[in-house]
Amino acid sequence: MKFAVLVQEGPYQHQSSDSAYHFVKAALEKGHEITGVFFYNDGVLNANKLIDPQQDDRNVQKRWSDLAEKGVELVVCIAAAKRRGINDDILAPGFKISGLGQLTEMAIESDRLVTFGA
């Protein structure tokens, strides 16, 4: 099955980003395809390379970047990013900025669009 994933919450405000990450990781381990992960609203904060959690905490941004190294496309909404000060200069490795059209394309190419966050 092909999944597109929409993340709408930041990395440390709610559980949504963690849940999305674990969903994507589990889906890949089960042999499913992820057409892409789209970060929207506060979800764009996951793409900030300046995130520097304390050593004993999870690094959500790094987890996402590690998935990108395995071929998962990570797309950040340009409008939501600009509103939150996210630009190419602070974009974490593996993330790219694009528009909502990219989300539409991911959804069309997928069997399911799974949303995390409100």
N, C-alpha and C positions, 0 to 999 in steps of 0.2 A: 504494500500500500504506500501511496505517496502522501506525505503530510507537509503542509505549510504551517508555520507557527507564528503567532502574533504575540509579542510581549509588550504590555502597556504599563508596567510598573518598574520603578527603579530597583537597583540591586539590594538595597538594605531597608526599604520602607515596608515591604510586604514579602510574602513568601512566593509571589508569582514568578519572579525571575528564577529562583531556585527550582521551583516546580517545572518551569519550562525547560530549563537546562536538563534536569533529570529525565523529563519526557523525551527530549531529543536524543539524549545518550542511550536510553533504553530502546527507543525505536530503531536506532542504528544497530544496536547489538542484536536485535531481533530480525535484522535484514530488511527493514523498511527504508524507504528513501525520504529524505528531507529536502524539499525543493527550495527551502530557504527559511530563515528566521527574520522577521521584520520587527523592528523596535520602534514603537510609536508612543506618543505622550511622554510620561516620565520614564518609559522604557528606554529612551535614548540615553539615559544616564549610565546604562550598562556599558556603553561604548567609550567612556571617559578613561583614557590611559593614565590620568592623574590619580585614579583611585589607589589608595595605599592603606589597606586595612592593617590592623595590628597583626603581628606574626601568628597569633593563635586563632585568628578568625579566617574564614574562607574568603578567597579572592574571586568574587563572582565574575569580574571582568576577565580575569585570566582564564577562568574555566571556559568562557565563551570563545576567547581567542584560541585556546587549545582545540576547540571543536572546529574552528575555521581552518586550522592546519590540517584537519582530517577531511576537508572538502565541503564543510557546511557553509553556505553563503549567509553572511550576516549583514543585513541591510538596515540602515538608520534613516528614518524619515527626515528629510531636509528641513521642513517647516518646523517640526517639533524640536529638532536639534538646534536650529537657530534661536528659537525662543528660550532655550536653556543653556546657551553659550557653548554648544558643542560644534566644533568646526574641524576641518582637516588637521589642524595643528595639534589637537588633543585627542584625535581619534585613535583608539587602541588598535593594535595589529589585528588584521582579519576582518575588520568592519569597513563598510563602504557607505557613503551617503547617496541616497536616491529619493525619488518621490513616491507618492502613493500609487502611482501606476505600477511600480515594481511589486507592491503587495497584491494588486489585482492580477498581475501576471502569475505570481506564485500560486494564488488561489485557483486560477484557471487550470494550471498545470497539475494541480494536486487532486487527490480524492477527498481530502478533508482539510479544512482550515481549523486549527486548534488555537483558541485564544486564552491567554493567561493575563489576568488583571481586568479591572473595570474600565 
